[in-house]
Amino acid sequence: MRMDRYWYHDIDTLPTPLISVMDCVSCIREPTEDDMILIHQTTMADEEAIQELNSKMTILHSVLERLRLQKDKHRENIRRAHSLLTLARRLPPELLARIFEMCAKSGWTRAPVAVSQVCSAWRKAAAFPGVWSHLFLDLKSGNSTSKVQFWLSKVQHAPLHITLDIPLESPSLEEVLGLLIPRSKQWQTLIIKSVDSTTMNYVLRRCSFPLPDLRQLNVITEMEGSQGDPVNMSSLQDAPRLSRLLIEQPNLPQWSNFMGVTKLHVVLSSSTLFIPPINATDWIEMLRALPELRDLTLELSKPGTRSYNDTQRTVDLPHLESLTLHVSPEVNGILLTMRAPALRRLHLRCSSDTLARPHMPSGAHLCWFLESSPCVQLLELYDIDVERIDFVRCFELLPNLEELRLHDSDIADEQLRLLHGDKGQCPNLARLDFRWCNYLTGSALVNLTQSRLPQFESEDRVSPTMPPTMPQTRRIINEVVVINCLHVKEQDVLDLAEMTLCRLLMRSDEDHCYRRGCCNNERYRERLRLRHNNKLPERIVL
């Protein structure tokens, strides 16, 4: 380094003398022989000087490269020094272990193995038994038995969350079950996926022993077995803590031993050419065996329709708080079979293509159901379009409604005016979510929001002399979501933002539209942002 500095000093302070030939030779006469000799000598001297400078430049480039490499080494040393102070190194191993467990729970099946190979600190955290609680077994692979043995040696006595994916032919199934069954008291979650019901029934029969800590059971099968036998869950007799069930199969499940279940999700698959109808009697019998049910979902796995066999019988669901039906319009008649006086959230979604006109029976069924469910706080109609007169009846039956979500609905300004002011319907309404509602105007939304403001002097007050300090009986509109509504203009959005929060995008990745991609209005939001030079009101959520 010291020699490099001397070279730089020599170049900077002792430059090669430069003789200008123009100072010695006149340019206004013909060159003489002496001029030619002088020019030749000057040229030779300049060429020697250039060679010397090139040599020094080569040395300087070499010095510069060495300095650059040394600088990079110092930067890497700084980076490593800072890495010793990162939060990841200061986290206690218990917290790291919890993070690793969440990674495995989210679907990263190899998380425990991967993180244990990073460093000694992570290896120490990965040694906690809870990190290995989630066991994912794809029996199509050939090393299932050795994987189970390795995993169980790591999990020790921690809870087990098991996922079994069983193909049509699985030679290792018996060995795997033989290893897992002795640990049955540790099972908290059991997810079984099989191609047909024959294999599923075999596994369930093998599980006919006490499961004292089982909390969640998922049974997923694509089709019935060769003998046409449905899935038989009667063998699971002793699971006192079981509270969550997810059943995916062609037919409605039947049972009599799940009295403590509070959350049920039924998905009716249709992988075969023959699609069985939905029998209302089977539906009622299924629900009567679940007296503590609080959350119920019925879904069709593929778009399309299913025939529905109605009945005059009903079932009381006194504790049901959330109901989701993602079915074809014909199946909405299943609402007539249930009475849910404690219901808080109702989601009706269409699984088939949107109809060109409102489905009249759906509106009538909805109104009938709401007569026995006066506590509903959230109503979502997703591609379930009803007659406008049914909207009027729904508003009358929903005094506690707080949130209204409509997707591809024919609701118009006339129905929205029923919610105006002190005397309007649904006095607790605070959140609106309208998407693809092409008969609704932005001015109607603005007027509704304004009529709910505390200082707004509506025309339907009892007396013009009413004191302004009188308590308001209605709630203000806290949020308006408006996406792809044809007659809601830009100025309407700005007017709404002056009074409340106006959202122009989906709520989160849990939004039902997120998976379908039908409400991704990114280009509209970007144009709006650019037109206003990124200076939109804070209450517009883009």
NORURUR-V283721 format. One record per backbone hydrogen bond with DSSP energy under -1.0 kcal/mol. CO is the residue of the C=O (numbers start at 1). NH is the residue of the N-H. E is the energy in kcal/mol with one decimal. If there is no record, write none. Layout:
co: (CO/CO)
nh: (NH/NH)
e: (E/E)
This chain:
co: (1/2/3/4/5/6/7/8/9/10/20/21/32/33/34/35/36/37/38/39/40/41/42/43/44/45/46/47/48/49/50/51/52/53/54/55/56/57/58/59/60/61/62/63/64/65/66/67/68/69/70/71/72/73/74/75/76/77/78/79/80/82/86/87/92/93/94/95/96/97/98/99/100/101/102/103/104/107/108/110/111/112/114/115/119/120/121/122/125/128/129/130/133/135/137/138/143/144/145/146/147/148/149/150/151/152/155/160/160/161/162/163/164/165/170/172/173/174/175/176/177/180/181/183/184/186/188/188/189/190/191/192/193/194/195/196/197/198/199/200/201/202/205/207/211/215/215/216/217/218/219/220/225/233/235/238/239/243/243/244/245/246/247/248/249/258/262/262/263/264/265/266/267/268/278/279/280/281/282/283/284/287/290/294/294/295/296/297/298/299/307/309/315/317/321/321/322/323/324/325/326/327/328/329/331/332/333/334/335/337/339/340/344/344/345/346/347/348/349/359/360/361/362/363/364/365/366/367/369/370/377/377/378/379/380/381/382/385/387/388/389/390/391/392/393/398/402/402/403/404/405/406/407/412/413/415/416/417/418/421/426/427/430/430/431/432/433/434/435/436/441/442/443/444/445/446/447/450/453/456/463/467/478/479/480/481/483/485/487/489/490/491/492/493/496/496/501/502/503/508/511/513/519/521/522/523/524/525/526/527/528/529/530/532/537/539/541)
nh: (5/6/7/8/9/10/11/12/13/14/23/25/36/37/38/39/40/41/42/43/44/45/46/47/48/49/50/51/52/53/54/55/56/57/58/59/60/61/62/63/64/65/66/67/68/69/70/71/72/73/74/75/76/77/78/79/80/81/82/83/84/85/90/91/96/97/98/99/100/101/102/103/104/105/106/108/107/109/111/114/115/116/117/118/123/124/125/126/128/131/132/133/161/163/165/141/147/148/149/150/151/152/153/154/155/156/158/188/189/135/191/137/193/139/173/176/177/178/179/180/181/183/184/186/187/160/215/216/162/218/164/220/166/222/223/200/201/202/203/204/205/206/208/209/214/243/244/190/246/192/248/194/228/236/237/211/242/262/263/217/265/219/267/221/269/261/294/295/245/297/247/299/249/301/309/283/284/285/286/287/288/290/293/321/322/264/324/266/326/268/278/280/339/320/344/345/296/347/298/349/300/351/331/332/334/335/336/337/338/315/317/343/377/378/323/380/325/382/327/363/364/365/366/367/368/369/370/371/372/373/402/403/346/405/348/407/350/359/391/392/393/394/395/396/397/401/430/431/379/433/381/435/383/416/417/418/419/420/425/424/429/475/478/479/404/481/406/483/408/438/445/446/447/448/449/450/451/453/456/458/466/470/501/432/503/434/436/488/442/493/494/495/496/497/499/500/480/541/482/511/514/517/521/525/526/527/528/529/530/531/532/534/533/535/540/502/504)
e: (-1.6/-1.6/-2.1/-2.1/-2.2/-2.7/-2.1/-1.9/-2.5/-2.2/-1.3/-1.9/-2.0/-2.1/-2.5/-2.7/-2.2/-2.4/-2.7/-2.4/-2.2/-2.3/-2.4/-2.2/-2.3/-2.1/-2.3/-2.2/-2.2/-2.6/-2.9/-2.2/-2.1/-2.9/-2.4/-1.8/-2.5/-3.0/-2.1/-2.5/-3.3/-2.4/-2.3/-2.7/-2.5/-2.4/-2.3/-2.5/-2.2/-2.0/-2.1/-2.4/-2.5/-2.2/-2.2/-2.7/-2.4/-2.2/-2.8/-2.1/-1.0/-1.8/-1.1/-1.3/-2.0/-2.5/-1.6/-2.0/-2.5/-2.1/-1.9/-2.0/-2.0/-2.3/-1.9/-1.7/-1.2/-1.7/-1.8/-2.7/-2.7/-1.2/-1.4/-1.4/-2.3/-2.1/-1.9/-2.7/-1.6/-1.4/-1.5/-1.6/-3.0/-2.6/-2.7/-1.9/-2.1/-2.3/-2.2/-2.3/-2.9/-2.8/-1.5/-1.0/-2.4/-1.3/-2.4/-3.2/-1.5/-2.5/-2.7/-2.8/-3.1/-2.2/-1.5/-2.5/-2.6/-2.1/-1.3/-2.0/-2.7/-1.7/-2.0/-2.2/-1.1/-3.0/-2.9/-2.1/-2.8/-2.6/-3.3/-2.8/-3.5/-1.0/-1.5/-1.4/-2.9/-1.7/-2.2/-2.6/-2.3/-1.8/-1.4/-2.1/-1.0/-2.4/-1.9/-2.2/-2.2/-3.0/-2.9/-2.6/-1.8/-1.3/-1.7/-3.2/-1.6/-2.1/-2.4/-2.4/-2.3/-2.8/-3.2/-3.1/-1.3/-1.3/-3.0/-2.2/-2.7/-2.0/-2.5/-2.5/-1.8/-2.1/-2.8/-1.9/-2.3/-2.4/-2.2/-2.0/-2.3/-2.0/-1.4/-2.6/-1.9/-2.9/-2.4/-3.0/-3.2/-2.9/-2.6/-2.4/-1.9/-1.1/-2.5/-2.5/-2.6/-2.9/-2.5/-3.4/-1.9/-1.5/-1.6/-1.2/-2.4/-2.1/-1.6/-1.6/-1.4/-2.5/-3.1/-1.5/-3.0/-2.1/-2.5/-2.5/-2.8/-3.3/-1.5/-1.3/-1.7/-2.9/-2.5/-2.3/-2.2/-2.3/-2.4/-1.1/-1.3/-1.2/-2.7/-2.3/-2.7/-2.9/-2.9/-2.4/-2.1/-2.0/-1.2/-1.4/-1.6/-2.5/-2.5/-1.6/-1.5/-1.2/-2.6/-2.0/-2.2/-2.3/-2.6/-2.2/-2.2/-1.7/-1.9/-1.0/-1.8/-1.4/-3.2/-1.1/-1.8/-2.4/-2.3/-1.5/-2.2/-3.1/-3.1/-2.0/-3.0/-1.0/-1.3/-2.3/-2.7/-2.2/-2.4/-2.4/-2.3/-1.4/-1.2/-1.2/-1.6/-1.6/-1.3/-2.4/-2.7/-3.1/-2.0/-1.6/-2.4/-1.7/-2.0/-2.5/-2.4/-2.0/-1.6/-2.5/-2.6/-2.7/-2.1/-1.7/-1.3/-2.3/-1.4/-2.1/-2.3/-2.4/-2.3/-2.1/-2.3/-2.5/-1.2/-3.0/-1.5/-1.7/-1.7/-3.2/-2.6)
